[in-house]
Amino acid sequence: MTAQSLSNGSFSRLLLSKYQGSEPLLRLEISPVLLKGELQLRFLSEYQTNHITRNYTITDGLVQLSVLLQGSFKQAHLFTTEQQCQLSVSKKGKYLLHSQRQQASAAAASHTAHNREKRRFVEQNRPFLAALGVTDAQGQIIPAMSNKWKQINKFIEILQGAVQDSGLLQAETLHVADFGSGKAYLTFAMHDYFCHTLGLTAQITGVELRQSLVDLCNNTATTLALDGLQFEQGDVKHFKARGINVMVALHACDVATDYAIHMGIRTGAEIIMCSPCCHKEIRPQMRLPDVMAPMLIHGIHLGQEAEMVTDSLRALLLEAHGYQTKVFEFISLEHTSKNKMILATRRKQAKDNHRVLQQIAAIKQFYGIQQHTLEQLLLS
């Protein structure tokens, strides 16, 4: 079906999941990409800590796909302009195929929405986008990077609103720290927003554990002659705060999010932006009422409950320490499963936090929680 959709031009993308091999591979996304005028297939392998991209000709890509479908993955989800098809393998080894044809009205609406003029918060012709492989030499979005392009724009849209609320537009200079910056798409976008769009004097620091990515990003910043942008090797636990105005930590694993929030509070950041993941600390502590046992006997529900409790406590602790907080969906689940954001802006006027502290204590007592890293850090 993939080969057929490629031949008739209806192929959009293919997701392979439930990997059965020995590598820590989460999923593989296959999408079309135009390179030097030739249509190819981009294989994006998503691991726990990094992504690897390989491009193949259509012929070689189909050969690779045939090998992968021989047992490496237990689920495949094909998206075309005409239909969606899901192939899965049951516990008994049977192949199950489910197809759903796109409704004409939905397809038309999608086409209309796609062609409707959209407001962009990042200029598509900015040099950093080409340098990072988001756009090609003509400034066009590379198809495989369309989700990253949407994420960049959504992030800057959120940041813009927070900056307007915080009063940073009047700042003479400001310091931004991005922990776990990775390939630094958002770090470069923040530098472009503050320095190019707003015309502010800003020092943007990306902090990343992997030295190879630190070197890569520093070389890119040097090549583009971007003053005020640098990358350092390290993590949030060991980074020495230097008057941070905007603290960003996206996908900081487990209690690393707590350390990032604590650093933002301690340094007096006007804006704190976190996208937490891997909520491991609270879940084993949770003591649940008997009435909830039938609901939370399922692991996925218990995990969701632990995630909600963890991030609710984080938001309340931020409230208790002088911040106005919001918890919301950062970007649609269609583009990433790690889609929650905690956004905090420092209040201009002090507020009595007694009631918030009572709420935190009540939640901890209800669930039997004894240890919460952020609370302990704030008390130390």
Summary of the structure (lengths in Angstrom):
residues: 380
radius of gyration: 22.8
end to end distance: 59.4
largest distance: 65.9
contacts: 1109
relative contact order: 0.08
helix: 40%
strand: 29%
